[in-house]
Amino acid sequence: MRIDLKDIKPRLANRSDKYSSNLYRFLRNRFKENKYVQNQIEIHWLTHSRWDGSYLEFNPDNVSKGLGQLLILPLGKENGRSFYSLHEVLRKGKTTEFAIPWMKDELVDITDWFFETYIKDGRCIFDRDHNKWLSGDESRFTKVNNTRKCNWCGEWQEKQIVKVQKIDRKEIWVSQ
């Protein structure tokens, strides 16, 4: 897949909107001489949990719950065993290059899905429920009465009031 970097460029420099300024800057810095990214990186889902070692199947609807499982693999390395953490890129705009201690069969290539979805939906790819705060999301929603439309991916939501019951337990000492 060929990605034109201008397709994922935020409107204002160093300010995320639909697209992450940190991800854009990371890719732009890696591919300075070329405005297109094609066959130079891959995005992979690590099925081996980095937290507890359990198996984590890739599910496009739950990417936000496994951001630490998303890896950017730069191609063209002689050993082909290094990666960047996409989670760190999104948070900090930079990351350290790590060696991959996992086997190739523990990685699922999601490059095409990732970029097709990211170009279409932007950072909503990381917040499918539309309930998280994301920096630069001040103009993310247009509200109409009890509904709102996401200006990034186009999804409509209806506001509902739900009752949440909270039970507090505390230890007390009672005289006998």
GUKE-260994 format. One line per 2 residues: their letters; for each residue x, y, z of N, C-alpha, C, O. Coordinates in nm, 3 decimals, decimal comma, m for minus. Layout:
A = X Y Z X Y Z X Y Z X Y Z; ...
//
This chain:
MR = 0,084 m0,119 0,000 0,000 0,000 0,000 0,088 0,124 0,000 0,190 0,130 0,069; 0,048 0,222 m0,077 0,123 0,347 m0,087 0,048 0,455 m0,010 m0,070 0,479 m0,037
ID = 0,114 0,519 0,085 0,052 0,622 0,167 0,118 0,755 0,136 0,240 0,768 0,148; 0,038 0,852 0,097 0,087 0,988 0,078 0,081 1,055 0,215 m0,027 1,066 0,274
LK = 0,194 1,101 0,265 0,198 1,158 0,399 0,106 1,278 0,415 0,058 1,305 0,525; 0,079 1,351 0,307 m0,012 1,465 0,320 m0,154 1,422 0,353 m0,234 1,502 0,402
DI = m0,188 1,294 0,326 m0,321 1,243 0,358 m0,342 1,225 0,508 m0,456 1,218 0,553; m0,234 1,217 0,585 m0,248 1,200 0,730 m0,183 1,316 0,806 m0,146 1,302 0,922
KP = m0,170 1,429 0,739 m0,109 1,547 0,800 m0,215 1,630 0,873 m0,317 1,665 0,814; m0,193 1,660 1,003 m0,287 1,748 1,073 m0,288 1,886 1,009 m0,190 1,928 0,947
RL = m0,400 1,957 1,024 m0,413 2,090 0,962 m0,312 2,190 1,015 m0,257 2,269 0,939; m0,288 2,187 1,146 m0,194 2,280 1,208 m0,068 2,204 1,250 m0,075 2,091 1,299
AN = 0,047 2,267 1,230 0,172 2,203 1,267 0,176 2,177 1,418 0,136 2,262 1,497; 0,225 2,061 1,455 0,241 2,022 1,596 0,113 2,025 1,677 0,117 2,045 1,798
RS = 0,000 2,007 1,611 m0,129 2,006 1,681 m0,215 1,895 1,622 m0,253 1,901 1,505; m0,245 1,795 1,702 m0,327 1,684 1,655 m0,470 1,729 1,635 m0,522 1,811 1,710
DK = m0,532 1,675 1,534 m0,677 1,692 1,513 m0,728 1,553 1,475 m0,715 1,460 1,555; m0,784 1,538 1,359 m0,827 1,405 1,316 m0,707 1,309 1,313 m0,720 1,191 1,344
YS = m0,592 1,362 1,274 m0,471 1,282 1,264 m0,370 1,323 1,372 m0,365 1,439 1,413; m0,292 1,228 1,416 m0,193 1,250 1,521 m0,072 1,325 1,466 m0,009 1,281 1,370
SN = m0,041 1,438 1,528 0,079 1,511 1,486 0,204 1,431 1,520 0,305 1,441 1,449; 0,200 1,353 1,627 0,317 1,273 1,665 0,344 1,162 1,563 0,459 1,140 1,525
LY = 0,240 1,093 1,519 0,259 0,988 1,419 0,305 1,048 1,286 0,394 0,994 1,221; 0,244 1,158 1,247 0,284 1,224 1,122 0,432 1,264 1,128 0,508 1,238 1,035
RF = 0,472 1,329 1,237 0,611 1,374 1,252 0,707 1,255 1,251 0,814 1,261 1,190; 0,670 1,147 1,319 0,754 1,027 1,322 0,775 0,972 1,181 0,888 0,944 1,142
LR = 0,668 0,958 1,105 0,679 0,905 0,968 0,753 1,002 0,878 0,836 0,961 0,797; 0,723 1,132 0,891 0,791 1,232 0,807 0,942 1,231 0,833 1,021 1,242 0,739
NR = 0,981 1,219 0,960 1,124 1,217 0,992 1,193 1,091 0,942 1,311 1,094 0,909; 1,121 0,980 0,935 1,180 0,855 0,886 1,192 0,855 0,734 1,280 0,789 0,679
FK = 1,104 0,929 0,667 1,099 0,925 0,521 1,111 1,066 0,464 1,031 1,106 0,379; 1,211 1,142 0,510 1,229 1,282 0,470 1,243 1,300 0,320 1,188 1,394 0,262
EN = 1,316 1,210 0,257 1,343 1,225 0,115 1,227 1,184 0,026 1,232 1,201 m0,095; 1,122 1,129 0,087 1,013 1,076 0,007 0,880 1,114 0,071 0,860 1,089 0,190
KY = 0,789 1,173 m0,004 0,661 1,211 0,054 0,563 1,095 0,061 0,454 1,108 0,116; 0,602 0,982 0,006 0,518 0,862 0,008 0,584 0,755 0,095 0,706 0,742 0,099
VQ = 0,501 0,680 0,163 0,548 0,564 0,238 0,493 0,442 0,165 0,372 0,420 0,161; 0,581 0,365 0,109 0,538 0,246 0,036 0,644 0,138 0,055 0,761 0,156 0,021
NQ = 0,601 0,025 0,111 0,690 m0,088 0,133 0,813 m0,051 0,215 0,920 m0,109 0,197; 0,798 0,047 0,306 0,910 0,087 0,391 0,887 0,054 0,537 0,983 0,041 0,614
IE = 0,762 0,041 0,577 0,731 0,002 0,713 0,612 m0,094 0,710 0,538 m0,101 0,612; 0,598 m0,166 0,817 0,480 m0,250 0,837 0,428 m0,222 0,978 0,505 m0,194 1,069
IH = 0,297 m0,230 0,994 0,234 m0,220 1,125 0,191 m0,362 1,161 0,121 m0,428 1,083; 0,231 m0,408 1,278 0,199 m0,544 1,320 0,129 m0,544 1,455 0,151 m0,456 1,539
WL = 0,044 m0,643 1,473 m0,021 m0,671 1,601 0,055 m0,788 1,663 0,072 m0,893 1,601; 0,100 m0,769 1,784 0,171 m0,874 1,855 0,070 m0,958 1,931 0,004 m0,908 2,022
TH = 0,058 m1,085 1,895 m0,042 m1,172 1,960 0,005 m1,221 2,096 m0,076 m1,274 2,173; 0,130 m1,204 2,127 0,187 m1,243 2,256 0,179 m1,120 2,348 0,249 m1,021 2,325
SR = 0,094 m1,125 2,449 0,074 m1,009 2,536 0,206 m0,962 2,596 0,281 m1,041 2,653; 0,233 m0,834 2,583 0,354 m0,778 2,643 0,336 m0,763 2,794 0,433 m0,736 2,866
WD = 0,214 m0,781 2,842 0,186 m0,767 2,984 0,201 m0,899 3,059 0,276 m0,907 3,156; 0,130 m1,002 3,013 0,132 m1,128 3,088 0,162 m1,250 3,002 0,157 m1,363 3,052
GS = 0,193 m1,232 2,874 0,230 m1,344 2,788 0,113 m1,421 2,729 0,134 m1,515 2,653; m0,010 m1,383 2,763 m0,126 m1,455 2,711 m0,146 m1,422 2,562 m0,088 m1,327 2,510
YL = m0,228 m1,503 2,496 m0,257 m1,485 2,353 m0,363 m1,376 2,337 m0,467 m1,380 2,402; m0,336 m1,279 2,250 m0,430 m1,171 2,221 m0,460 m1,170 2,072 m0,374 m1,133 1,992
EF = m0,578 m1,210 2,037 m0,617 m1,211 1,896 m0,643 m1,069 1,849 m0,695 m0,987 1,925; m0,605 m1,039 1,726 m0,630 m0,905 1,670 m0,779 m0,888 1,645 m0,843 m0,972 1,582
NP = m0,834 m0,777 1,696 m0,974 m0,742 1,676 m0,977 m0,593 1,642 m0,944 m0,511 1,727; m1,017 m0,556 1,520 m1,016 m0,415 1,481 m1,098 m0,324 1,572 m1,068 m0,205 1,582
DN = m1,199 m0,377 1,638 m1,282 m0,294 1,725 m1,219 m0,269 1,861 m1,265 m0,181 1,935; m1,116 m0,343 1,895 m1,054 m0,329 2,027 m0,909 m0,286 2,022 m0,832 m0,315 2,113
VS = m0,870 m0,217 1,917 m0,732 m0,173 1,905 m0,693 m0,083 2,022 m0,580 m0,090 2,070; m0,786 0,001 2,068 m0,753 0,093 2,176 m0,718 0,021 2,305 m0,645 0,075 2,388
KG = m0,769 m0,100 2,324 m0,740 m0,176 2,446 m0,604 m0,244 2,438 m0,556 m0,298 2,539; m0,542 m0,244 2,322 m0,413 m0,311 2,306 m0,311 m0,225 2,234 m0,235 m0,277 2,152
LG = m0,309 m0,095 2,263 m0,215 m0,008 2,192 m0,070 m0,054 2,208 0,011 m0,035 2,118; m0,039 m0,113 2,323 0,097 m0,162 2,344 0,133 m0,279 2,255 0,250 m0,315 2,245
QL = 0,033 m0,340 2,191 0,056 m0,455 2,104 0,085 m0,413 1,960 0,120 m0,497 1,877; 0,071 m0,285 1,929 0,094 m0,236 1,793 0,240 m0,198 1,774 0,295 m0,117 1,849
LI = 0,302 m0,258 1,676 0,444 m0,237 1,650 0,464 m0,183 1,510 0,396 m0,223 1,416; 0,559 m0,092 1,497 0,601 m0,042 1,366 0,732 m0,110 1,333 0,831 m0,094 1,405
LP = 0,734 m0,184 1,224 0,857 m0,253 1,182 0,913 m0,183 1,060 0,851 m0,185 0,953; 1,030 m0,121 1,074 1,093 m0,060 0,956 1,151 m0,170 0,869 1,221 m0,259 0,918
LG = 1,123 m0,164 0,742 1,174 m0,265 0,650 1,311 m0,223 0,599 1,349 m0,106 0,609; 1,383 m0,318 0,545 1,513 m0,287 0,489 1,626 m0,308 0,588 1,743 m0,298 0,550
KE = 1,594 m0,337 0,714 1,699 m0,367 0,811 1,755 m0,505 0,777 1,681 m0,594 0,735; 1,883 m0,522 0,795 1,944 m0,650 0,759 1,886 m0,766 0,837 1,860 m0,873 0,781
NG = 1,865 m0,745 0,968 1,814 m0,856 1,047 1,662 m0,862 1,049 1,605 m0,965 1,082; 1,596 m0,753 1,015 1,451 m0,749 1,013 1,389 m0,777 1,149 1,274 m0,821 1,156
RS = 1,462 m0,753 1,256 1,414 m0,788 1,389 1,406 m0,666 1,482 1,414 m0,682 1,604; 1,390 m0,548 1,429 1,376 m0,431 1,515 1,238 m0,371 1,497 1,173 m0,391 1,394
FY = 1,192 m0,296 1,599 1,060 m0,236 1,592 1,055 m0,110 1,676 1,142 m0,083 1,758; 0,950 m0,032 1,652 0,915 0,084 1,733 0,777 0,057 1,791 0,695 m0,010 1,728
SL = 0,752 0,108 1,909 0,621 0,095 1,971 0,531 0,206 1,921 0,561 0,324 1,940; 0,420 0,171 1,855 0,326 0,272 1,806 0,267 0,351 1,922 0,241 0,471 1,909
HE = 0,245 0,285 2,034 0,191 0,353 2,152 0,284 0,466 2,197 0,237 0,575 2,229; 0,414 0,441 2,199 0,511 0,544 2,238 0,515 0,657 2,135 0,526 0,774 2,171
VL = 0,507 0,623 2,008 0,505 0,725 1,904 0,385 0,817 1,923 0,398 0,939 1,915; 0,267 0,759 1,948 0,146 0,840 1,967 0,156 0,927 2,091 0,111 1,042 2,090
RK = 0,212 0,875 2,198 0,222 0,950 2,324 0,329 1,057 2,321 0,304 1,170 2,363; 0,447 1,024 2,271 0,562 1,113 2,282 0,610 1,170 2,149 0,682 1,270 2,148
GK = 0,573 1,109 2,040 0,622 1,154 1,911 0,757 1,095 1,876 0,810 1,120 1,767; 0,812 1,019 1,965 0,940 0,954 1,940 0,943 0,825 2,019 0,862 0,805 2,111
TT = 1,033 0,738 1,984 1,045 0,611 2,054 1,183 0,554 2,031 1,254 0,594 1,939; 1,218 0,464 2,116 1,344 0,393 2,102 1,322 0,272 2,012 1,215 0,211 2,013
EF = 1,423 0,239 1,935 1,415 0,120 1,851 1,452 m0,001 1,937 1,554 m0,001 2,005; 1,368 m0,103 1,933 1,389 m0,222 2,013 1,414 m0,343 1,923 1,379 m0,342 1,805
AI = 1,474 m0,445 1,981 1,488 m0,573 1,911 1,365 m0,657 1,940 1,311 m0,651 2,051; 1,320 m0,734 1,844 1,202 m0,818 1,860 1,243 m0,952 1,921 1,315 m1,029 1,858
PW = 1,196 m0,980 2,043 1,228 m1,110 2,101 1,126 m1,218 2,065 1,138 m1,332 2,109; 1,024 m1,182 1,986 0,917 m1,276 1,955 0,940 m1,344 1,821 1,017 m1,297 1,738
MK = 0,871 m1,454 1,803 0,880 m1,527 1,678 0,791 m1,458 1,574 0,694 m1,391 1,609; 0,824 m1,475 1,448 0,749 m1,413 1,339 0,602 m1,456 1,339 0,515 m1,377 1,300
DE = 0,572 m1,579 1,382 0,433 m1,625 1,382 0,350 m1,561 1,494 0,230 m1,584 1,502; 0,413 m1,482 1,582 0,340 m1,410 1,686 0,302 m1,269 1,640 0,242 m1,192 1,716
LV = 0,336 m1,235 1,516 0,306 m1,104 1,461 0,204 m1,117 1,349 0,217 m1,203 1,263; 0,102 m1,032 1,351 0,000 m1,029 1,247 0,017 m0,897 1,171 0,006 m0,790 1,231
DI = 0,044 m0,904 1,042 0,062 m0,784 0,961 m0,074 m0,717 0,938 m0,162 m0,775 0,873; m0,091 m0,596 0,991 m0,216 m0,521 0,976 m0,192 m0,389 0,904 m0,272 m0,296 0,916
TD = m0,084 m0,380 0,829 m0,045 m0,254 0,765 m0,156 m0,196 0,678 m0,194 m0,080 0,695; m0,208 m0,276 0,585 m0,312 m0,225 0,495 m0,436 m0,184 0,572 m0,490 m0,076 0,549
WF = m0,482 m0,269 0,663 m0,600 m0,235 0,745 m0,574 m0,108 0,823 m0,659 m0,019 0,827; m0,457 m0,097 0,886 m0,427 0,018 0,970 m0,434 0,149 0,890 m0,504 0,241 0,930
FE = m0,361 0,156 0,779 m0,356 0,282 0,706 m0,488 0,314 0,636 m0,528 0,430 0,630; m0,557 0,214 0,582 m0,689 0,240 0,521 m0,785 0,296 0,626 m0,857 0,392 0,599
TY = m0,787 0,236 0,744 m0,878 0,280 0,850 m0,834 0,414 0,906 m0,918 0,499 0,934; m0,704 0,433 0,925 m0,653 0,558 0,980 m0,679 0,676 0,886 m0,716 0,784 0,931
IK = m0,660 0,655 0,758 m0,688 0,763 0,661 m0,836 0,798 0,664 m0,872 0,915 0,656; m0,923 0,697 0,674 m1,068 0,719 0,673 m1,119 0,775 0,807 m1,195 0,872 0,807
DG = m1,079 0,717 0,919 m1,136 0,751 1,049 m1,045 0,834 1,138 m1,090 0,887 1,239; m0,919 0,847 1,104 m0,827 0,924 1,187 m0,804 0,857 1,321 m0,801 0,735 1,332
RC = m0,787 0,940 1,423 m0,755 0,886 1,556 m0,872 0,813 1,620 m0,856 0,757 1,728; m0,989 0,811 1,558 m1,101 0,730 1,609 m1,065 0,583 1,608 m1,127 0,503 1,678
IF = m0,966 0,545 1,530 m0,918 0,407 1,529 m0,874 0,364 1,669 m0,878 0,245 1,702; m0,832 0,460 1,751 m0,784 0,430 1,886 m0,892 0,452 1,992 m0,867 0,427 2,110
DR = m1,009 0,498 1,952 m1,118 0,525 2,047 m1,251 0,496 1,979 m1,327 0,589 1,948; m1,280 0,371 1,956 m1,401 0,331 1,885 m1,530 0,365 1,960 m1,634 0,384 1,898
DH = m1,523 0,372 2,094 m1,642 0,407 2,173 m1,667 0,557 2,178 m1,774 0,601 2,220; m1,570 0,635 2,135 m1,580 0,782 2,136 m1,603 0,837 2,278 m1,676 0,935 2,296
NK = m1,542 0,774 2,376 m1,560 0,820 2,514 m1,430 0,861 2,581 m1,431 0,898 2,699; m1,319 0,854 2,512 m1,191 0,891 2,570 m1,155 1,034 2,531 m1,197 1,085 2,427
WL = m1,076 1,095 2,616 m1,021 1,226 2,583 m0,898 1,205 2,497 m0,811 1,124 2,530; m0,888 1,279 2,388 m0,770 1,278 2,303 m0,724 1,423 2,288 m0,808 1,511 2,268
SG = m0,595 1,448 2,297 m0,548 1,585 2,283 m0,588 1,638 2,145 m0,582 1,566 2,045; m0,629 1,764 2,142 m0,670 1,826 2,017 m0,808 1,786 1,970 m0,840 1,801 1,852
DE = m0,893 1,735 2,062 m1,026 1,688 2,019 m1,137 1,789 2,046 m1,255 1,752 2,050; m1,102 1,915 2,065 m1,202 2,017 2,097 m1,310 2,028 1,991 m1,426 2,054 2,023
SR = m1,275 2,010 1,866 m1,373 2,022 1,758 m1,411 1,885 1,702 m1,454 1,875 1,587; m1,394 1,781 1,781 m1,420 1,645 1,733 m1,568 1,619 1,710 m1,604 1,546 1,618
FT = m1,655 1,678 1,792 m1,797 1,647 1,784 m1,880 1,771 1,751 m1,848 1,883 1,792; m1,987 1,748 1,675 m2,091 1,848 1,654 m2,214 1,797 1,727 m2,264 1,688 1,697
KV = m2,263 1,876 1,823 m2,376 1,832 1,904 m2,506 1,891 1,851 m2,514 2,010 1,819; m2,607 1,805 1,842 m2,741 1,845 1,800 m2,838 1,783 1,899 m2,862 1,662 1,897
NN = m2,895 1,866 1,986 m2,986 1,818 2,091 m2,921 1,707 2,172 m2,817 1,729 2,235; m2,979 1,588 2,172 m2,925 1,475 2,249 m2,839 1,382 2,163 m2,818 1,266 2,199
TR = m2,789 1,432 2,052 m2,703 1,351 1,966 m2,575 1,428 1,937 m2,568 1,550 1,956; m2,477 1,356 1,892 m2,353 1,420 1,847 m2,295 1,339 1,732 m2,311 1,217 1,725
KC = m2,228 1,410 1,644 m2,163 1,347 1,528 m2,013 1,368 1,542 m1,966 1,478 1,570; m1,939 1,259 1,522 m1,794 1,270 1,523 m1,751 1,330 1,390 m1,780 1,275 1,284
NW = m1,683 1,441 1,395 m1,638 1,509 1,274 m1,518 1,440 1,209 m1,479 1,476 1,097; m1,461 1,342 1,277 m1,347 1,271 1,221 m1,390 1,148 1,141 m1,343 1,127 1,030
CG = m1,481 1,067 1,198 m1,519 0,942 1,130 m1,665 0,942 1,084 m1,705 0,854 1,008; m1,745 1,040 1,130 m1,883 1,050 1,086 m1,984 0,973 1,169 m2,103 0,976 1,137
EW = m1,942 0,905 1,274 m2,035 0,826 1,355 m2,125 0,917 1,439 m2,081 1,016 1,498; m2,255 0,879 1,443 m2,353 0,949 1,525 m2,373 0,873 1,655 m2,372 0,750 1,656
QE = m2,390 0,947 1,764 m2,418 0,886 1,894 m2,534 0,959 1,959 m2,557 1,077 1,935; m2,605 0,885 2,043 m2,716 0,942 2,119 m2,678 0,945 2,266 m2,623 0,848 2,318
KQ = m2,706 1,056 2,332 m2,676 1,066 2,475 m2,783 0,993 2,554 m2,903 1,009 2,530; m2,737 0,913 2,649 m2,828 0,843 2,739 m2,782 0,869 2,882 m2,663 0,879 2,910
IV = m2,877 0,878 2,970 m2,846 0,894 3,112 m2,864 0,756 3,176 m2,971 0,697 3,169; m2,760 0,707 3,237 m2,766 0,577 3,302 m2,739 0,595 3,451 m2,663 0,682 3,493
KV = m2,802 0,512 3,529 m2,785 0,516 3,673 m2,669 0,423 3,710 m2,667 0,307 3,670; m2,574 0,475 3,786 m2,460 0,397 3,830 m2,466 0,391 3,982 m2,463 0,493 4,050
QK = m2,475 0,272 4,033 m2,483 0,255 4,177 m2,342 0,228 4,230 m2,270 0,143 4,178; m2,305 0,302 4,333 m2,172 0,288 4,390 m2,186 0,233 4,532 m2,263 0,284 4,613
ID = m2,112 0,130 4,559 m2,113 0,070 4,692 m1,976 0,093 4,754 m1,873 0,050 4,702; m1,978 0,163 4,867 m1,854 0,185 4,941 m1,851 0,089 5,059 m1,948 0,077 5,133
RK = m1,742 0,024 5,074 m1,724 m0,064 5,190 m1,609 m0,007 5,271 m1,503 0,028 5,217; m1,631 0,002 5,399 m1,522 0,046 5,484 m1,523 m0,036 5,611 m1,627 m0,085 5,657
EI = m1,409 m0,049 5,666 m1,392 m0,129 5,787 m1,413 m0,038 5,907 m1,354 0,070 5,916; m1,496 m0,082 5,999 m1,515 m0,009 6,124 m1,502 m0,106 6,241 m1,519 m0,227 6,224
WV = m1,474 m0,053 6,355 m1,464 m0,135 6,477 m1,583 m0,103 6,565 m1,612 0,013 6,594; m1,653 m0,208 6,608 m1,774 m0,192 6,690 m1,747 m0,255 6,826 m1,698 m0,367 6,835
SQ = m1,780 m0,181 6,929 m1,764 m0,235 7,065 m1,863 m0,346 7,092 m1,976 m0,342 7,042; m1,821 m0,449 7,172 m1,910 m0,561 7,204 m1,970 m0,546 7,341 m2,048 m0,631 7,384
//
